[in-house]
Amino acid sequence: MADTDQLRESLAWHLEAGVDECIGEAPVDRFAESAKAISAPVISEAKTAPRAAPKPAPAQRRQKPGASASEIAVENACALAGNANSIEELRAAVDRFEDCALRKTATNTVFADGNPKARIMFVGEAPGADEDRQGVPFVGVSGQLLDLMLASIGLDRAQFYITNIVFWRPPGNRNPSSNEIAACLPFVERHIELVDPDILVPLGGPAAKTLLARSEGITRMRGKWFAYSSPKLAAPIDAMPFFHPAYLLRSPAYKREAWRDLLAIKAKLEEN
Ligand code: URA
């Protein structure tokens, strides 16, 4: 009985700390592993199996006296993102960026999916558990709903490009904090400049508010066209906020409005 109580308490503690799934199929005895490591003979480097490819060198980090950690993060992100002149360079820059706390708890960086030459770009909020495991955005249930909705207007991942406003899964699927969003924003803005789509679709309130610098909720912004601009874009991009598919899964009554917005997006693609 005492064991059951302890297990229950331990489970509750893990849930509260943000652990909401088991990654391995079988339990791992870490105590046995560390005991083995202590007693194992030291093997010289030459005799060990080849190691995994080294991670890219971390970026040079600026340390401005008096600046807060979040100011330094934004400054480093601007420097790295500003030097990226292609999507691949930007992906490498995100890989080297160490100033967003989210990357410490994430399994993979989730950069983007789809066709970077597409005329339409979607920007969601943050990777979830499936995306974190696979390193690809929108592959879980909400991504599957989004794929279905876009297929209904003739779009598949060869015809659209998709990313998020943060590149790492927030622990326990909490909302990303304003500092975490601010640290990733220079990369997201450069991402949009490099893709330079005809149409930009922020998915859900946080992405819409961040990209369009507005304070209204998604119910007010959805279905309306806004002009998205940034200094290196030759011309503003037509942007329409759209309900996040996870919200549509929770509130299917809003699918009627979502369908109207999909038709407006399709018409805009046809008109350009
Ligand atoms: N929700 C998001 O906002 N992004 C993903 O990649 C997955 C779910």
Boltz pocket constraint, residues with backbone or C-beta under 6 A from the ligand:
constraints:
  - pocket:
      binder: B
      contacts: [[A, 124], [A, 125], [A, 126], [A, 127], [A, 128], [A, 131], [A, 136], [A, 137], [A, 138], [A, 139], [A, 140], [A, 142], [A, 143], [A, 163], [A, 164], [A, 203], [A, 246]]
      max_distance: 6.0
